[in-house]
């Protein structure tokens, strides 16, 4: 989420900032990366009450820095783990296979309507090593009788 989206969300959820506070909070928010703002949103929802319609100020957001940073790291870890191939001896579910195919199609910048899309995706998977080292680029496969 961008800094503007975050500011709009905070004011829609908690209420408007007082005029004297808006600029300072805006200067504070725009220094953060979008991934951190996503994590801060989750942490604010769980730890900052909207009961009094008072939006979180800089102090409140700073106090939640540790939690938001931990949430950001956890989200990054989840994304890395999702990108890993399944452990040996396990099989993917159909949903996981479909998600992996979709991610590979996006990576190759094609759609299923693009002529030759399957060949591009298959070549990407071969280059990445999905089908073992013998099909990777470089050394030709050797046949031994």
RATAFEN-V10616 format. One record per residue. N is the residue number from 1. RES is the residue in one letter. PSI is psi in radians with two decimals (999 if undefined). D_LAST is the distance of its C-alpha to the last C-alpha in whole Angstrom. Layout:
BEGIN
n res psi d_last
N RES PSI D_LAST
N RES PSI D_LAST
END
This chain:
BEGIN
n res psi d_last
1 X 2.39 58
2 X 2.95 60
3 X -0.65 63
4 X -0.76 65
5 X -0.70 64
6 X -0.79 64
7 X -0.74 68
8 X -0.76 68
9 X -0.82 67
10 X -0.80 69
11 X -0.58 72
12 X -0.61 71
13 X -0.76 70
14 X -0.38 73
15 X 2.91 76
16 X 2.56 77
17 X 2.58 77
18 X 2.64 81
19 X -0.71 81
20 X -0.29 82
21 X -0.39 78
22 X -0.89 76
23 X -0.75 76
24 X -0.75 75
25 X -0.73 72
26 X -0.78 71
27 X -0.63 70
28 X -0.82 69
29 X -0.70 66
30 X -0.11 65
31 X -0.20 64
32 X 2.64 61
33 X 2.69 58
34 X -0.64 57
35 X -0.68 54
36 X -0.69 57
37 X -0.61 60
38 X -0.79 57
39 X -0.71 57
40 X -0.65 61
41 X -0.82 62
42 X -0.74 60
43 X -0.70 62
44 X -0.75 65
45 X -0.65 65
46 X -0.40 64
47 X -0.06 67
48 X 2.07 70
49 X 2.47 72
50 X 0.16 73
51 X -0.70 76
52 X 0.12 79
53 X 0.64 77
54 X 2.01 77
55 X 2.66 74
56 X 2.32 72
57 X -3.05 74
58 X -0.72 72
59 X -0.78 73
60 X -0.73 71
61 X -0.61 68
62 X -0.66 68
63 X -0.47 68
64 X 0.11 65
65 X -0.82 63
66 X -0.78 61
67 X -0.74 60
68 X -0.68 59
69 X -0.73 57
70 X -0.70 55
71 X -0.71 55
72 X -0.77 54
73 X -0.72 51
74 X -0.70 50
75 X -0.74 50
76 X -0.69 47
77 X -0.73 45
78 X -0.73 45
79 X -0.71 44
80 X -0.73 41
81 X -0.61 40
82 X -0.51 40
83 X -0.29 37
84 X 2.59 35
85 X 2.75 32
86 X 2.66 32
87 X 2.68 32
88 X 2.44 28
89 X -0.10 29
90 X 2.78 31
91 X 2.66 31
92 X 2.61 34
93 X 2.91 37
94 X -0.66 37
95 X -0.71 40
96 X -0.68 38
97 X -0.76 35
98 X -0.72 38
99 X -0.69 39
100 X -0.72 36
101 X -0.75 35
102 X -0.76 39
103 X -0.69 39
104 X -0.66 35
105 X -0.77 37
106 X -0.74 40
107 X -0.70 38
108 X -0.08 37
109 X 0.81 40
110 X 2.98 40
111 X 3.01 41
112 X -0.17 40
113 X -0.21 42
114 X 2.22 40
115 X 2.30 38
116 X 0.28 34
117 X -0.70 35
118 X -0.70 32
119 X -0.73 30
120 X -0.79 32
121 X -0.73 32
122 X -0.75 28
123 X -0.69 27
124 X -0.76 30
125 X -0.67 28
126 X -0.82 24
127 X -0.62 26
128 X -0.36 28
129 X 0.34 25
130 X -0.49 25
131 X 0.38 22
132 X 2.88 20
133 X -0.40 20
134 X -0.32 16
135 X 0.05 19
136 X 2.86 22
137 X 2.70 23
138 X -2.09 22
139 X 2.36 19
140 X 2.68 16
141 X 2.46 13
142 X 2.39 10
143 X 2.22 7
144 X 2.27 4
145 X 999 0
END
